[in-house]
Amino acid sequence: MKNSKRNLKRIAVLFVVITGLLGYSCSEKDDSDFNNPETQAKLSAEAATASNSAENNNERVIVAGFATSEFHVGTKDVEMKYAARADILAGINIGNISLKTNANAGLHTSSTSRKKVTLISNGQMRTSTVGEGSTPRGNYMEVTFRLFKNTEVSSSDPLYDKSLAITGEVEGKAAEIWFNSEKMIRAKAESAQGVEVDGQTEMVLVFDMEKLFANVNFATATSATSTGKIEIGPNSTGANALLYSQIESNLESAVVLKKK
């Protein structure tokens, strides 16, 4: 009889402990959901010019004398940083808010996988989806990502074994600009207040063609004797190597985060 009472007492104590732990866990989750409420959002990428309507000639976007017919980028390891909505509502100056990442949110999971992103196709600017899904509400201040060297596409694909590829013409000669590095890019929000994500929101990574080709004189580019094609890449020499170095240096400042 005494053993039965002891067992009942132990069961009662265990029940109280388990109930308390479950209550704490639920309370902690509720607090987390309250402090970081989520919404649906989308991250896209596109090319743009200063006027947002580049000169079009024979279905090519022309900037700095380079007539672009195709522009593709490989992306991976995308991370988004934001100022939490609760901190903003509390009146904290946005410059003093410790930024959080949306790691493990649906938008992060969808965006961070390896992608081939098309910005210009057949001379026309395109908008490509990088990812979409749920993410915490707040003001998104920056997006970081790595270029992705793509070996998963067909060898005939313009992005095969490259992380960035731009094809077109310079003064009537076939030309290609390409990278194979998996460089980290940090795209800051165009606005000092970031991009407010609250409700169905689309953010966009804008690749500014003028900024990408700033201080690049394509008139100095040389073509290969055998093919007549202008190649500007990591293995270039002479004038083309200088052009490659300038474009690579321009890349990060050419990508900015905006609200669509």
Number of C-alpha atoms within 10 A of each C-alpha: 6 7 8 9 10 11 12 12 12 12 12 11 12 12 12 12 12 11 12 12 12 12 12 12 12 12 12 12 12 12 12 11 12 11 15 16 17 19 18 18 21 22 25 21 25 20 23 22 18 10 8 11 10 17 13 14 11 9 14 22 26 21 18 16 15 23 26 27 20 21 27 21 22 23 26 20 17 24 19 23 20 24 26 22 18 15 16 14 9 8 8 12 10 18 10 9 13 11 17 15 18 19 16 11 15 19 25 24 18 19 24 19 14 19 18 22 21 21 22 23 17 15 21 17 22 17 16 18 19 25 20 21 18 20 24 27 24 25 22 27 24 22 22 15 20 20 24 26 23 24 13 12 12 11 11 7 12 19 28 18 20 22 23 25 21 23 23 22 19 22 11 9 14 16 22 21 19 25 24 19 15 18 17 16 18 20 22 21 22 16 12 11 14 21 24 19 23 17 11 11 18 18 21 25 25 23 22 19 22 19 20 22 22 16 13 21 16 17 12 12 18 20 17 9 8 6 8 12 16 23 22 25 22 16 11 16 14 10 15 23 17 18 23 22 15 17 23 17 14 18 19 18 15 22 27 20 25 24 19 14
